[in-house]
Amino acid sequence: MSASVVIPQRRILGLIFLTVFMDIIGFSVIIPLFPHLLDYYIQAEGVTGSLVRTLMSVAQWIGGDVVFQKKVLLPVLFGGLLSSLYSGLQFIFSPIWGALSDRLGRRRILTITLAGSALSYMLWIFAAHFWVVVLTRLICGMMAGNIAVASAAAADITEEKDRTKGMAVVGIAIGMGFLVGPIIGALTAPAVMAQGSVIGQGIPVASLALNPFSLPAFVSACMASLNFILVLAYFPETLPPERRAGVDAVRPSIFDLAKVESSAVRRTSLANLLYQVAFTGMENTVVFLTFALFAYSPRDNAGLFLFNGGCMIVAQGMARQLVKRLGQRKVVMLGMGFAVIAFALVAFIPQPPGGDTTRMVSWGKSAFFVGMGLISFATGLILPSISALASLYSSPTEQGRNLGILRSAGSLARVVGPITAALIYFKTGSHCWVYVCATLLMLPALWVVRGLPEPQTKGA
């Protein structure tokens, strides 16, 4: 009897992992492209009556003429706006898709959202104008309910005591997707752009309304389309009709934090929010920083993302042993301590004089990679352990709700972090204050975790 239950459950969890993994890859392909992608549209449309020109006028109103003196500043602001736009729509629509899946079933909603994502990436292939890029991010953000629905499917097939294990499958898929997606985006990006065509690829941009980034867009579209086909062909319905009427359609969010009985869960969620605001601000400006400091192309950034992913994997491999020796709370504190050092180190790497990347200080690149490695290592320690803390502080009947609130805190951070970091970078003209603010955010987060009680593990 157990075999007949365990085997289907493993198969469904495997499909859930694959669905989330492929979805995150498709979404994150664009991350390393932002500086060059946005600079391309600014150069192509900046003098016409386009959306780019309107945004440039707003940027000039915010920052004055200085925004045109430093080439990197406008793409930083536009990148922050696009990232926060996507995350804001995801934050709004994820609970809606989740509630609809409670009434209509998980499989049906997954096919709708994946079809919408595939459509947005197909539009990106033919995005000859910047407004089309914005439209693709709008559609993609509205359709970003896959993770919420996949998490609900994992909850459907796991008992309360095993709920954390099911959520871990989704978390691992997200982490691996964010590792693989940017690397694919960097490797498929054009090496050289000139005179309206992609050199070395023979794609005339003017014909078929293609753009220099149509190949990464094509990869994202293929991932989303394949994901849609796999779900349509193999993903079983995990919520039978007889159970749908009894499902609570109210989805937990960070705004429900005050209703949580456990003060330890509330403080853990607050610490997670603070850390994620700092991390997502860094994550969405780092490619602009490498462009400003080292004149990195998207393909140069592939090595950086691979290095960061390696450091995160090492940290996650060590985390289990560290937890046995120190406990979950102290592992989170250790990770946050590393993050303080890392953010502060990167903050004080000087800008090249006059923007000349050939005059970068000799220790700048070494300090940058040490800082990035430490941040990635810290993240590998913090995120799994902070989820485990929220689980350990929760009663069995509240685990799903409290972990949902914790994830909602991370989603809200993805709205606040990118645009806040972009505005700071934009207004100051330097990465320094972005990383100084990230360092300062880590101090109250560390203080909150330090005051948490030691969680009681099972069998203790």
C-alpha positions in Angstrom: 0.0 0.0 0.0 2.8 2.4 0.9 4.5 1.7 -2.4 1.4 2.6 -4.3 1.4 6.0 -2.5 5.1 6.7 -2.5 5.9 6.1 -6.1 3.2 8.5 -7.6 4.1 11.1 -5.0 7.8 11.0 -6.0 6.8 11.2 -9.7 4.5 14.2 -9.0 7.2 15.9 -6.9 9.7 15.3 -9.8 7.2 17.0 -12.2 6.7 19.9 -9.8 10.5 20.3 -9.5 10.8 20.3 -13.3 7.9 22.7 -13.8 9.3 25.3 -11.4 12.9 24.8 -12.5 12.1 25.3 -16.2 9.9 28.3 -15.4 12.6 30.1 -13.4 15.2 29.4 -16.1 12.9 31.0 -18.7 12.3 34.0 -16.4 15.9 34.6 -15.3 17.5 34.4 -18.8 17.0 38.1 -19.1 18.9 39.1 -15.8 22.5 39.3 -17.2 21.2 41.1 -20.4 19.7 44.2 -18.7 22.6 46.7 -19.1 23.1 46.0 -22.8 19.5 45.3 -23.6 18.3 48.6 -22.1 21.2 50.6 -23.5 20.3 49.2 -27.0 16.7 50.6 -26.8 17.9 53.9 -25.3 20.3 54.3 -28.2 17.7 53.1 -30.8 14.7 55.1 -29.5 16.1 57.8 -27.2 15.6 60.7 -29.7 12.0 59.8 -30.8 8.7 60.2 -29.2 8.8 56.7 -27.7 8.2 55.2 -24.3 12.0 55.3 -23.8 12.0 59.0 -24.5 9.2 59.5 -22.0 11.0 57.5 -19.3 14.2 59.5 -20.1 12.3 62.7 -19.5 11.1 61.4 -16.1 14.6 60.3 -15.3 16.0 63.7 -16.1 13.3 65.3 -13.9 14.3 63.0 -11.0 18.1 63.2 -11.4 18.8 66.3 -13.5 21.3 66.4 -16.3 23.8 64.2 -14.5 21.8 61.1 -15.7 23.1 61.7 -19.2 26.7 62.2 -18.1 27.1 58.6 -16.9 26.1 56.0 -19.5 25.2 53.3 -17.0 22.7 55.3 -14.9 19.6 55.2 -17.2 19.8 51.4 -17.8 20.1 51.0 -14.0 16.9 52.9 -13.4 15.0 51.2 -16.2 16.2 47.8 -15.0 15.0 48.4 -11.5 11.6 49.5 -12.8 11.2 46.4 -15.0 12.3 44.1 -12.2 10.0 45.7 -9.7 7.1 45.8 -12.2 7.4 42.0 -12.8 7.7 41.2 -9.1 4.8 43.6 -8.2 2.5 41.8 -10.6 3.7 38.5 -9.4 3.0 39.6 -5.8 -0.6 40.6 -6.8 -1.4 37.7 -9.1 0.1 34.7 -7.3 -2.6 34.6 -4.6 -5.2 35.0 -7.4 -3.9 32.1 -9.4 -3.6 30.1 -6.2 -7.2 30.8 -5.2 -8.4 29.9 -8.8 -6.5 26.6 -8.6 -8.4 25.8 -5.4 -11.6 26.1 -7.4 -10.6 24.9 -10.9 -7.7 22.5 -10.1 -3.9 22.8 -10.2 -3.3 21.4 -13.7 -5.7 23.7 -15.5 -4.2 26.9 -13.9 -0.6 25.7 -14.5 -1.4 25.2 -18.2 -3.0 28.7 -18.4 0.0 30.5 -16.7 2.6 28.5 -18.7 0.8 29.3 -21.9 0.8 33.0 -21.0 4.5 32.9 -20.1 5.3 31.2 -23.5 3.3 34.0 -25.3 5.3 36.7 -23.5 8.6 35.2 -24.4 7.5 34.8 -28.0 6.6 38.5 -28.1 10.1 39.3 -26.7 11.7 37.6 -29.8 10.0 40.2 -32.0 10.5 43.2 -29.6 11.7 45.8 -32.1 10.5 48.5 -29.7 11.0 49.0 -25.9 7.2 49.2 -25.3 7.0 45.5 -26.5 9.7 44.6 -23.9 7.6 46.3 -21.2 4.5 44.4 -22.4 6.3 41.1 -22.2 7.3 41.8 -18.6 3.7 42.8 -17.8 2.3 39.5 -19.2 5.1 37.5 -17.6 4.5 39.0 -14.2 0.7 38.5 -14.5 1.3 34.8 -15.4 3.8 34.3 -12.6 1.5 32.1 -10.5 3.3 28.9 -11.4 5.3 28.8 -8.1 2.2 29.4 -5.9 0.2 26.7 -7.8 3.1 24.3 -7.8 3.6 24.8 -4.1 -0.1 24.1 -3.6 0.2 20.9 -5.7 3.1 19.8 -3.4 0.9 20.5 -0.4 -1.9 18.4 -1.9 0.2 15.2 -2.1 2.1 15.5 1.2 0.8 15.0 4.7 1.1 17.8 7.2 4.2 16.3 8.8 6.0 16.0 5.4 4.9 19.5 4.2 8.3 21.0 4.7 9.8 18.3 2.5 7.4 19.2 -0.3 8.1 22.9 0.0 11.9 22.1 -0.1 11.4 20.6 -3.6 10.0 23.9 -4.8 12.8 25.9 -3.1 15.6 23.8 -4.6 14.0 24.2 -8.1 13.9 28.0 -7.6 17.5 28.1 -6.5 18.8 25.9 -9.3 16.7 27.8 -11.9 18.2 31.1 -10.8 21.7 29.5 -11.2 21.2 28.0 -14.6 18.9 30.7 -16.2 21.4 33.7 -16.1 24.2 31.5 -17.3 22.1 30.5 -20.4 21.2 34.1 -20.9 24.8 35.2 -20.8 26.0 32.5 -23.2 23.3 33.1 -25.7 23.7 36.9 -25.7 25.2 38.6 -28.7 28.9 39.2 -28.5 28.9 42.3 -30.7 26.2 44.6 -32.0 26.6 47.0 -34.8 24.5 48.6 -37.5 21.3 46.9 -36.7 22.5 43.3 -36.9 24.0 40.7 -34.6 27.6 40.1 -35.7 28.5 36.4 -36.0 24.9 35.3 -36.0 23.7 36.8 -39.3 20.3 38.0 -38.0 19.2 41.3 -39.5 17.4 43.1 -36.8 15.2 45.2 -39.1 13.6 42.1 -40.8 10.9 40.3 -38.9 11.2 43.0 -36.1 13.9 41.0 -34.4 16.3 42.5 -31.9 19.9 41.7 -30.8 18.5 39.6 -27.9 16.1 37.5 -29.9 18.2 34.4 -29.3 17.9 34.5 -25.5 14.2 35.3 -25.9 13.9 32.2 -28.2 15.5 30.1 -25.5 13.0 31.4 -22.9 10.1 30.8 -25.3 11.3 27.2 -26.0 11.6 26.5 -22.2 8.1 27.8 -21.5 6.6 26.0 -24.5 8.3 22.7 -23.5 7.1 23.2 -19.9 3.6 23.8 -21.1 3.6 20.6 -23.2 5.1 18.5 -20.3 2.4 19.7 -17.9 -0.4 19.2 -20.5 0.9 15.6 -21.3 2.1 14.3 -17.9 1.1 16.5 -14.9 -1.8 14.8 -13.0 -4.5 16.8 -11.2 -3.5 16.8 -7.5 -6.7 18.3 -6.2 -9.8 16.1 -7.0 -13.1 17.8 -7.5 -14.6 16.5 -4.2 -11.8 18.3 -2.2 -12.1 21.7 -4.0 -15.1 23.1 -2.1 -13.4 22.6 1.2 -10.1 24.4 0.3 -9.5 27.7 2.0 -9.2 30.2 -0.9 -7.5 32.8 1.3 -3.8 32.8 0.7 -1.3 33.8 3.4 0.7 37.0 2.7 3.2 39.2 4.6 0.2 41.4 5.5 -1.1 38.6 7.7 2.1 38.7 9.8 0.3 40.4 12.7 -2.1 37.5 12.9 0.6 34.9 13.5 0.5 33.7 17.1 4.2 32.8 17.3 6.4 35.9 17.9 9.4 33.9 16.7 7.7 33.3 13.3 6.9 37.0 13.0 10.5 38.0 13.8 11.9 35.3 11.5 9.7 36.7 8.6 10.9 40.2 9.4 14.6 39.1 9.3 13.9 37.3 6.0 12.3 40.5 4.5 15.3 42.7 5.5 17.8 40.2 4.1 15.9 39.7 0.9 15.5 43.4 0.3 19.3 43.8 0.6 20.0 40.7 -1.5 17.5 41.4 -4.3 18.8 45.0 -4.5 22.3 43.7 -5.1 21.1 40.9 -7.4 19.4 43.4 -9.7 22.2 45.9 -9.9 25.3 43.6 -10.0 25.3 43.3 -13.8 25.2 47.1 -14.0 28.1 47.2 -11.6 30.3 44.8 -13.6 29.5 46.9 -16.7 30.6 50.1 -14.9 33.7 48.6 -13.2 35.0 46.1 -15.8 33.0 46.8 -19.0 31.7 43.2 -18.8 29.5 41.9 -21.6 26.6 39.5 -20.9 29.0 36.6 -21.8 31.6 37.8 -19.4 28.9 37.7 -16.6 28.4 34.0 -17.3 31.6 33.3 -15.4 30.4 35.5 -12.5 27.1 33.6 -12.2 28.8 30.3 -12.4 31.2 31.3 -9.6 28.3 32.6 -7.5 26.3 29.4 -8.0 29.3 27.3 -7.1 29.8 29.3 -3.8 26.1 28.8 -3.0 26.2 25.1 -3.7 29.3 24.7 -1.4 27.5 26.6 1.3 24.4 24.4 1.1 26.6 21.4 1.2 28.2 22.6 4.4 25.0 23.9 5.9 23.8 20.5 7.1 27.0 19.9 9.1 27.0 23.4 10.5 23.4 23.0 11.6 24.3 19.8 13.5 27.1 21.7 15.4 25.6 25.2 15.8 21.8 24.9 15.2 19.7 26.7 12.6 19.6 30.0 14.3 23.4 30.4 14.6 23.8 29.3 11.0 21.5 32.1 9.9 23.6 34.5 12.1 26.8 33.2 10.6 25.5 33.8 7.1 24.3 37.3 7.9 27.7 38.0 9.4 29.4 37.0 6.1 26.8 39.2 4.3 27.8 42.3 6.3 31.5 41.8 5.5 30.7 41.1 1.8 28.4 44.1 1.2 30.8 46.4 3.0 33.8 45.1 0.9 32.0 45.6 -2.4 30.7 49.0 -1.3 34.2 50.5 -1.1 35.6 49.3 -4.4 36.3 52.6 -6.1 34.8 53.6 -9.4 37.4 53.8 -12.3 38.5 57.4 -12.7 36.4 59.1 -15.4 34.7 55.8 -16.1 37.8 54.4 -17.8 37.7 50.7 -16.9 41.3 50.2 -18.0 42.3 52.3 -14.9 40.5 50.1 -12.4 42.5 49.7 -9.2 44.5 46.4 -9.2 42.8 45.0 -6.2 39.3 46.0 -7.3 38.4 42.8 -9.3 39.8 40.5 -6.6 37.8 42.3 -3.9 34.7 42.2 -6.1 34.9 38.4 -6.6 35.6 37.8 -2.9 32.6 40.0 -2.0 30.3 38.2 -4.5 31.6 34.8 -3.3 30.8 35.7 0.3 27.4 37.0 -0.5 26.5 33.8 -2.4 28.0 31.7 0.4 25.9 33.6 2.9 22.7 33.2 0.9 23.4 29.4 0.7 23.5 29.3 4.5 20.6 31.8 5.2 17.7 30.8 3.0 17.4 27.1 3.8 18.0 27.7 7.5 15.6 30.6 7.8 12.8 28.5 6.2 13.7 25.7 8.6 13.4 28.1 11.6 10.0 29.3 10.5 8.9 25.6 10.2 10.4 24.7 13.6 8.7 27.6 15.3 5.3 26.6 13.8 2.8 24.1 15.1 1.9 21.3 12.6 -1.4 22.9 11.8 0.2 26.3 11.0 3.3 25.3 9.1 1.8 25.8 5.6 0.4 29.2 6.5 3.5 30.4 8.2 5.8 29.2 5.4 3.5 31.0 2.9 3.9 34.2 4.9 7.7 33.7 4.8 7.6 33.3 1.0 5.4 36.3 0.7 8.0 38.3 2.6 10.5 37.3 0.0 8.1 38.2 -2.8 7.5 41.7 -1.3 11.3 42.1 -1.0 11.6 41.4 -4.8 9.3 44.4 -5.3 11.0 46.8 -2.9 14.7 45.7 -3.3 15.3 46.3 -7.1 13.6 49.7 -7.4 15.1 51.0 -4.2 18.6 49.9 -5.2 18.1 51.3 -8.7 17.0 54.7 -7.3 19.9 54.9 -4.9 22.4 53.9 -7.7 20.6 56.4 -10.0 20.6 59.3 -7.6 24.2 58.9 -6.3 25.8 57.8 -9.6 27.7 55.1 -7.8 27.3 51.5 -6.5 28.8 52.5 -3.1 25.6 53.6 -1.4 23.6 50.6 -2.7 26.0 48.3 -0.8 26.3 50.6 2.2 22.5 50.5 2.6 22.6 46.7 2.1 25.2 46.5 4.9 23.1 48.7 7.2 19.9 46.6 6.5 21.8 43.5 7.6 22.5 44.9 11.1 18.8 45.0 12.3 18.3 41.6 10.6 21.2 40.1 12.5 19.9 41.7 15.7 16.4 40.2 15.2 17.8 36.7 14.6 20.1 37.0 17.6 17.1 37.6 19.8 15.2 34.5 18.6 14.8 31.5 20.9 16.5 28.2 20.2 13.9 26.1 18.3 12.9 22.8 19.8 13.6 20.0 17.3 11.6 16.8 17.3 12.7 14.3 19.8 14.4 17.0 21.9 
